[in-house]
Amino acid sequence: MVEWCVVVYDKPGSDRSQFRPQHLAGIPPLVEQGKMVCAGAIYNEPTTPGGERTFAGSHLQLVADTKEEALKIVHGDIFAKEGIWDLDNIIIYQFGCAVRKEKK
């Protein structure tokens, strides 16, 4: 199995809020299956000091034999199915993890 680092941006003007509960519900099964080892939102820089941060997209660390299998996992997410993620500009690379510390 290979680990994959995935960055996928939200499409400009998209609103992930209505699909976020379904997105979050899909994560635990992937973790339990050993297909996802890390995931989280990435944010735009606030436009003003102390300003509100907005979603830029998502970062995923996936485990899959092939790039195609990793992409299948991404495409199975509600954000992909509902057009929130900009799948035409996905960034995906094999990743060799040197260290990983458990989140506290």
C-alpha positions in Angstrom: 0.0 0.0 0.0 1.1 3.5 -0.8 0.2 6.7 1.1 -1.1 9.6 -1.0 -1.1 13.3 -0.1 -4.1 15.0 -1.6 -4.9 18.7 -1.8 -8.2 19.6 -3.4 -9.5 23.1 -3.5 -13.1 24.2 -3.3 -14.5 25.7 -6.4 -14.8 29.5 -6.2 -18.1 30.5 -4.8 -19.0 27.1 -3.6 -20.7 26.6 -0.2 -19.8 23.4 1.5 -21.9 24.0 4.6 -25.0 22.1 3.6 -22.9 19.0 2.7 -20.5 19.2 5.6 -22.4 16.7 7.9 -22.4 14.1 5.1 -18.8 14.8 4.4 -17.8 14.4 8.1 -19.9 11.2 8.4 -18.0 9.6 5.5 -14.6 10.0 7.3 -14.8 7.4 10.1 -15.5 4.4 7.8 -12.4 5.3 5.7 -10.3 5.6 8.9 -11.6 2.2 10.1 -10.8 0.6 6.8 -7.2 2.0 6.9 -7.8 4.1 3.8 -7.5 7.5 5.5 -4.8 8.4 8.0 -5.3 12.2 8.2 -7.7 14.7 6.9 -8.7 18.3 7.4 -9.8 21.6 6.0 -7.3 24.1 4.5 -8.1 27.8 4.8 -7.7 31.0 2.9 -5.7 33.8 4.6 -8.1 36.3 6.3 -8.5 39.4 4.2 -8.2 41.7 7.3 -6.2 41.3 10.5 -8.3 39.2 12.9 -10.7 38.6 10.1 -12.8 35.4 9.5 -11.0 32.6 7.8 -12.8 30.9 4.9 -12.4 27.4 3.5 -9.9 27.0 0.7 -10.4 23.2 0.3 -9.3 20.0 1.9 -6.1 18.0 2.6 -6.3 14.2 2.8 -3.7 11.5 3.5 -5.0 8.4 1.8 -3.7 4.8 1.7 -4.2 3.0 -1.6 -2.3 0.7 -4.0 -2.7 3.0 -6.9 -3.3 6.7 -7.7 -6.6 5.6 -9.4 -7.7 3.9 -6.2 -6.9 7.1 -4.2 -8.8 9.2 -6.7 -11.8 6.8 -6.4 -11.9 7.5 -2.7 -11.8 11.3 -3.4 -14.5 11.0 -6.0 -16.7 9.1 -3.5 -16.9 12.0 -1.1 -20.1 14.2 -1.1 -18.0 17.3 -1.8 -16.8 15.7 -5.0 -20.3 14.4 -6.0 -21.9 17.8 -5.3 -19.3 19.9 -7.2 -17.8 21.6 -4.1 -14.3 20.4 -4.8 -12.4 21.5 -8.0 -11.5 18.0 -9.2 -9.9 19.3 -12.4 -7.1 20.9 -10.3 -6.5 18.2 -7.7 -3.0 17.8 -6.4 -2.1 14.2 -5.6 1.4 12.8 -4.9 2.8 9.6 -3.3 3.8 10.5 0.2 6.6 8.9 2.3 5.7 9.7 5.9 8.8 10.2 8.0 7.0 11.1 11.3 3.4 11.3 12.5 2.4 12.5 15.9 -1.1 11.7 17.3 -3.4 14.7 17.6 -4.1 15.7 21.2 
